[in-house]
Amino acid sequence: MSDDDRTAGPLGADGAAASDDELARLLGVAVLGVPGVLQTYDARPVVAAVVADAATALRAGIGAGLPVIAPAPLTASSPIAVSHGAAGLSITVKIAVSEQRPAAATCRDVYAVVAETVAALPAGGGDIDTISVQISRIG
């Protein structure tokens, strides 16, 4: 991702461009508030998740005899995957849904909440290319 892609992202509360992580955390909170959603799962590609988690562990100095690689702020990763492409934002959400509510209705509501949350950001949050809602578990 180039610097141009990063600055073209959604705006934060202070009017500055929000990072993908900030937007992902905001979306994570909104998605967990949808009736029927029990949990969110890591939506990053498996290889990207492993590399990111390994880098976090190295920065924290976890492991026998590993030097601490300094200094990088450690933040909890969000399970919502947010990326910027030429056509706009791509957002992927993986969820566990309750058996008490139809899974399709829950997915539609998650989709709507994601779209509304991005649209509610200052300047409309930018164009959305795709919103993908995937069910990883029912019940």
NUBAGU-300866 format. One record per residue: residue in three letters; y, x, z of N, C-alpha, C in turn. Coordinates in steps of 0.2 Angstrom, whole numbers, padded with zeros to 4 digits, always signed. Layout:
N
ALAYXZYXZYXZ ...
***
This chain:
139
MET-0006+0004+0000+0000+0000+0000+0006+0004+0000 SER+0011+0003-0004+0017+0007-0004+0022+0004+0001 ASP+0027+0008+0002+0033+0006+0006+0036+0000+0004 ASP+0036-0001-0003+0039-0007-0006+0035-0013-0004 ASP+0029-0013-0004+0024-0018-0002+0025-0020+0005 ARG+0026-0015+0009+0027-0016+0016+0033-0020+0018 THR+0039-0018+0015+0045-0021+0016+0046-0028+0013 ALA+0042-0029+0008+0042-0036+0005+0038-0041+0009 GLY+0036-0039+0015+0032-0044+0019+0036-0049+0022 PRO+0033-0053+0026+0036-0058+0030+0041-0055+0035 LEU+0046-0059+0037+0051-0057+0042+0049-0059+0049 GLY+0050-0054+0053+0049-0056+0060+0055-0059+0063 ALA+0055-0061+0070+0060-0065+0074+0067-0061+0073 ASP+0067-0055+0073+0073-0051+0073+0076-0050+0066 GLY+0072-0053+0061+0075-0053+0054+0072-0047+0050 ALA+0069-0042+0054+0065-0037+0050+0059-0038+0048 ALA+0056-0034+0043+0050-0036+0040+0044-0035+0046 ALA+0040-0040+0046+0035-0040+0051+0029-0036+0048 SER+0025-0033+0053+0020-0029+0050+0014-0034+0049 ASP+0009-0031+0046+0003-0036+0045+0000-0037+0051 ASP+0000-0032+0056-0004-0033+0062+0000-0039+0066 GLU+0007-0038+0066+0011-0044+0070+0009-0051+0067 LEU+0009-0051+0060+0008-0058+0057+0001-0060+0059 ALA-0004-0055+0059-0011-0057+0060-0012-0059+0067 ARG-0008-0056+0072-0009-0058+0079-0006-0065+0080 LEU+0000-0067+0076+0003-0073+0077-0002-0078+0074 LEU-0005-0077+0068-0009-0082+0065-0016-0083+0069 GLY-0018-0077+0073-0024-0078+0077-0023-0083+0083 VAL-0017-0083+0086-0015-0087+0091-0015-0095+0088 ALA-0012-0095+0082-0011-0102+0079-0018-0105+0078 VAL-0022-0101+0075-0029-0103+0073-0033-0105+0079 LEU-0033-0101+0084-0037-0103+0090-0034-0109+0093 GLY-0028-0112+0091-0026-0118+0094-0028-0124+0090 VAL-0032-0123+0084-0034-0128+0080-0040-0132+0084 PRO-0040-0138+0084-0046-0142+0087-0052-0140+0083 GLY-0058-0138+0087-0064-0137+0083-0065-0129+0082 VAL-0060-0125+0083-0061-0118+0082-0063-0115+0089 LEU-0069-0112+0089-0071-0109+0096-0069-0102+0096 GLN-0069-0098+0091-0068-0091+0091-0066-0089+0084 THR-0063-0083+0084-0062-0080+0077-0066-0073+0077 TYR-0068-0071+0071-0071-0065+0070-0067-0060+0066 ASP-0069-0054+0066-0066-0049+0062-0067-0050+0055 ALA-0061-0051+0051-0061-0053+0044-0060-0047+0040 ARG-0059-0041+0043-0058-0035+0039-0065-0033+0036 PRO-0065-0030+0030-0071-0027+0027-0074-0023+0032 VAL-0081-0023+0032-0085-0019+0037-0083-0012+0037 VAL-0082-0008+0031-0081-0001+0031-0074+0000+0034 ALA-0069-0004+0032-0062-0003+0035-0062-0004+0042 ALA-0066-0009+0045-0066-0010+0052-0069-0004+0055 VAL-0075-0001+0053-0078+0004+0056-0073+0010+0056 VAL-0070+0012+0050-0065+0017+0050-0059+0016+0055 ALA-0057+0010+0055-0051+0009+0059-0053+0010+0067 ASP-0059+0007+0069-0061+0008+0075-0063+0015+0077 ALA-0066+0019+0073-0067+0026+0074-0060+0030+0075 ALA-0055+0028+0071-0049+0031+0072-0046+0030+0078 THR-0046+0023+0081-0044+0021+0087-0047+0025+0093 ALA-0054+0026+0092-0058+0030+0097-0056+0037+0097 LEU-0055+0040+0092-0052+0047+0092-0046+0048+0095 ARG-0041+0043+0093-0034+0043+0096-0035+0043+0104 ALA-0039+0039+0106-0040+0038+0113-0044+0044+0116 GLY-0047+0048+0113-0051+0054+0115-0057+0052+0118 ILE-0060+0046+0116-0067+0044+0118-0072+0048+0115 GLY-0077+0050+0119-0082+0054+0117-0083+0061+0120 ALA-0088+0063+0121-0089+0070+0124-0086+0075+0121 GLY-0081+0079+0124-0078+0085+0121-0074+0083+0115 LEU-0072+0077+0113-0067+0076+0108-0060+0077+0111 PRO-0056+0080+0107-0049+0081+0109-0045+0075+0108 VAL-0040+0074+0112-0036+0068+0111-0031+0069+0105 ILE-0031+0065+0100-0027+0066+0094-0021+0062+0096 ALA-0015+0065+0096-0009+0062+0099-0004+0061+0093 PRO+0001+0057+0095+0001+0051+0099+0002+0046+0094 ALA-0002+0041+0095-0002+0035+0091-0003+0029+0095 PRO+0002+0024+0095+0001+0018+0099-0005+0014+0098 LEU-0008+0012+0103-0015+0009+0102-0013+0001+0103 THR-0015-0003+0098-0014-0010+0099-0021-0013+0098 ALA-0022-0019+0101-0028-0023+0099-0027-0025+0092 SER-0033-0024+0089-0033-0027+0082-0034-0034+0082 SER-0031-0038+0077-0032-0045+0076-0038-0046+0072 PRO-0042-0051+0073-0047-0053+0068-0045-0056+0062 ILE-0039-0058+0061-0036-0061+0055-0035-0055+0050 ALA-0037-0055+0044-0035-0050+0039-0029-0052+0035 VAL-0024-0048+0035-0018-0049+0031-0017-0044+0026 SER-0016-0045+0020-0014-0040+0015-0009-0042+0010 HIS-0005-0037+0007+0000-0039+0002-0003-0037-0005 GLY-0002-0041-0009-0004-0039-0016+0002-0041-0021 ALA+0002-0040-0027+0007-0041-0032+0009-0049-0032 ALA+0004-0053-0031+0006-0060-0031+0008-0063-0024 GLY+0007-0059-0019+0009-0061-0012+0004-0060-0007 LEU+0005-0063-0001+0000-0062+0004-0007-0065+0003 SER-0012-0061+0005-0019-0064+0006-0021-0064+0013 ILE-0023-0069+0015-0025-0070+0022-0032-0072+0022 THR-0036-0069+0027-0043-0071+0027-0045-0072+0035 VAL-0048-0078+0036-0049-0080+0043-0057-0082+0043 LYS-0060-0079+0048-0067-0080+0049-0068-0084+0056 ILE-0071-0089+0057-0071-0093+0063-0078-0096+0065 ALA-0078-0097+0071-0084-0101+0074-0081-0108+0075 VAL-0085-0113+0073-0083-0120+0074-0087-0124+0078 SER-0085-0129+0081-0088-0133+0086-0093-0138+0082 GLU-0098-0140+0085-0103-0145+0082-0100-0152+0083 GLN-0095-0153+0087-0092-0159+0089-0087-0162+0084 ARG-0085-0158+0079-0080-0160+0074-0083-0157+0067 PRO-0082-0161+0062-0084-0159+0055-0081-0152+0053 ALA-0085-0148+0051-0083-0141+0049-0078-0141+0044 ALA-0079-0145+0039-0074-0145+0033-0067-0147+0036 ALA-0067-0152+0041-0060-0154+0043-0057-0149+0047 THR-0061-0145+0051-0058-0139+0055-0056-0134+0050 CYS-0059-0132+0044-0057-0128+0039-0050-0130+0036 ARG-0050-0136+0034-0044-0139+0032-0038-0138+0036 ASP-0039-0139+0043-0034-0139+0048-0032-0131+0049 VAL-0037-0127+0049-0035-0120+0049-0031-0117+0043 TYR-0033-0120+0037-0029-0118+0031-0022-0120+0032 ALA-0021-0126+0034-0014-0129+0035-0010-0126+0040 VAL-0013-0124+0046-0010-0120+0051-0008-0113+0049 VAL-0012-0110+0045-0010-0103+0042-0004-0104+0038 ALA-0004-0109+0033+0001-0110+0028+0008-0112+0032 GLU+0007-0116+0037+0013-0118+0041+0016-0113+0045 THR+0012-0109+0048+0014-0103+0052+0018-0098+0048 VAL+0015-0096+0042+0019-0092+0037+0025-0095+0035 ALA+0025-0101+0033+0031-0104+0030+0036-0105+0036 ALA+0035-0105+0042+0039-0106+0048+0043-0099+0049 LEU+0040-0094+0046+0044-0087+0048+0051-0087+0044 PRO+0055-0083+0047+0062-0083+0043+0061-0081+0036 ALA+0065-0084+0031+0064-0083+0024+0058-0085+0021 GLY+0054-0090+0025+0048-0093+0022+0042-0088+0023 GLY+0043-0082+0025+0037-0078+0026+0034-0075+0020 GLY+0037-0076+0014+0035-0073+0008+0030-0078+0004 ASP+0028-0076-0002+0023-0080-0006+0016-0079-0003 ILE+0012-0084-0003+0005-0084-0001+0001-0084-0008 ASP-0003-0079-0009-0007-0079-0015-0014-0082-0013 THR-0017-0080-0007-0023-0084-0005-0024-0085+0002 ILE-0027-0090+0004-0029-0091+0011-0036-0093+0011 SER-0040-0088+0014-0048-0089+0014-0050-0091+0021 VAL-0053-0097+0022-0056-0098+0028-0063-0099+0028 GLN-0067-0095+0032-0074-0094+0031-0077-0096+0038 ILE-0082-0100+0038-0086-0101+0044-0092-0096+0045 SER-0091-0093+0051-0096-0088+0052-0102-0091+0057 ARG-0100-0096+0061-0105-0099+0065-0103-0106+0067 ILE-0108-0111+0067-0107-0118+0069-0110-0118+0076 GLY-0106-0121+0081-0109-0122+0087-0109-0117+0092 
***
